[in-house]
Structure formats: structure tokens, C-alpha cells
Amino acid sequence: MKQTPQQLIKRYASCPSQENAYDLDGKKYTVTRCFTGDKNINQVIAELAVSQANRDMRLHEEGK
């Protein structure tokens, strides 16, 4: 069941969050990130590292 924004706000109210404001094409947007602890941070970092290494290797191979 998909939760409403109000339900999500209530559910994650005690979690740390961060807001960033962006200006795109003259419109202001605010993005709120909530750190819920739902992901395995070790797995996320490992996946990001592998992805970055793959990108770096392709760039290196193209330069030969």
C-alpha cells in the first residue's frame, strides 16, 4: 500500500533530514532527504565504488 506524504512525514519525523534549495529555470525547488536507516550502508558504498571503478576504467580504455 502506497503511503500518503502526510503518513511518510509522520513515520520519519524522528529521523535526521537535510534540505537543499535549487533554482532551475527561474523556479525554486526544495529537496528534503530523510535518513531512515532502511538501507545497508556497506552494500550501498560497495555498489557505488564498483560503479565508479567501472566508469573510470572505461574512460581509461577510451584514452588509449
C-alpha positions in Angstrom: 0.0 0.0 0.0 1.4 3.4 -1.0 1.6 5.9 1.8 0.5 9.5 1.6 3.0 12.3 2.1 1.4 13.0 5.5 1.9 9.4 6.6 5.5 9.5 5.5 6.2 12.7 7.3 4.7 11.2 10.5 6.6 7.9 10.1 10.0 9.6 9.5 9.6 12.6 11.8 12.3 11.5 14.2 14.8 10.6 11.5 17.6 13.0 10.6 17.0 15.0 7.5 18.6 17.6 5.2 17.1 20.2 3.0 18.7 21.8 -0.1 17.2 24.5 -2.2 17.8 24.5 -6.0 16.9 27.2 -8.6 16.1 25.7 -12.0 14.9 27.8 -14.9 13.8 30.5 -12.5 11.8 28.2 -10.2 12.9 27.3 -6.7 12.7 23.7 -5.6 13.4 22.3 -2.1 14.6 18.7 -1.8 14.3 17.1 1.6 16.4 13.9 2.2 15.4 11.7 5.2 18.0 9.3 6.6 15.8 6.4 7.6 18.3 3.7 8.0 16.4 1.4 5.7 19.5 0.6 3.5 22.6 -1.4 4.3 25.2 1.3 4.0 28.1 -1.1 3.4 26.3 -2.6 0.4 25.4 0.9 -1.0 29.1 2.1 -0.7 30.4 -1.1 -2.3 28.0 -0.7 -5.2 28.9 3.0 -5.7 32.6 2.1 -5.6 32.3 -0.7 -8.2 30.2 1.7 -10.4 32.8 4.4 -10.1 35.6 2.0 -10.9 33.8 0.7 -14.0 33.3 4.3 -15.2 37.0 5.1 -14.6 38.2 2.0 -16.4 36.0 2.8 -19.5 37.4 6.3 -19.6 40.9 5.0 -19.3 40.3 2.5 -22.1 38.9 5.1 -24.4 42.1 7.3 -23.9 44.4 4.5 -25.3 
